[in-house]
Amino acid sequence: MQPDTTDRQLLALLDKYLKGDCTEQERQQLESWYEAYESRLADDGPAELPALYDRVVVQLQAEQEWVVPVKKMRGWWKVAAAVLILIAGTLLVWVLRAPRMEEVHTLAGHHQQLTLPDGTRVWLNVSTSLKYSAGMKSGKRDVYLEGEGYFDVATNDLHPFIIHTKDITVKVLGTRFNLKAYTGESLETSLLQGKVAVSLNSLPEKSLQLAPQHKLTLTRKADAEQATGEDWGEFIAEVLPIQREGETETLWQKDKMEFHDKSFSALARIMERWYGKTIIIKDASLNSNRFNGTFRREDINRALKALQITADFNYKIKGDTVIIYK
């Protein structure tokens, strides 16, 4: 590549390379340029670059700001590394200083409390995952939740706190609320104090701002036989006052599992997370039962025996699998 090649020309050529539109001559020029830079690096430099690039990809994907090119060509990382070297005064410095993403997981039957870098306190329910930036104290306060969490958000008027889930986004300034967003289930946002705005990712025009002591429930239409409310695409949205000052919504923090008017299959999903078991219901007719109750760390045998008081069923436990049958 010619010595007077500009950064803009090199980046344009890189774009063609990643798309597979380079001519053989252009490809050779680009890789020759990289070889010239590679010779200036310390002995361990080239080996470090692929790993560095991969970390950049993971970082940007987590922040939903970049998509890896579909077509990967032989030696693709070399050219990407070349660009990192070329603009070391800008992108590479940013990469090295960019805060890493932290991820916290809770196992079945386990809760966890943590304080985020911005001072926000979070309680995670069972089988929950939370991702956040280690540098969120001085910048964007975006976190990614799969599962259920209770948030006591630190106030920061310049940087709203934003929770991303698979289906909804919740934007807050300073507040206390509970968010339940397990994959494939109905969603619940329960606001105890402050204000939050909830929007549907697939239909951003479907949004609302919750008032304190109210709960937004988004019931999937596939499970919405008894749900009433506004049509939100694949969900039915309903806002209701919170009962007993939010006690029900946060009982899980006290190791209590409370459920109201749940079918057997819905209750089974809750119990799977709580006890770390797989529950198989052999007879669909058992879903005609509706359950109400509260468990406090009973083992699964005691819990199932309690349910047998109000429903006619049998069960067998084989290792980590529970089979429910008539």
Disulfide bonds with the S-S distance in Angstrom:
none
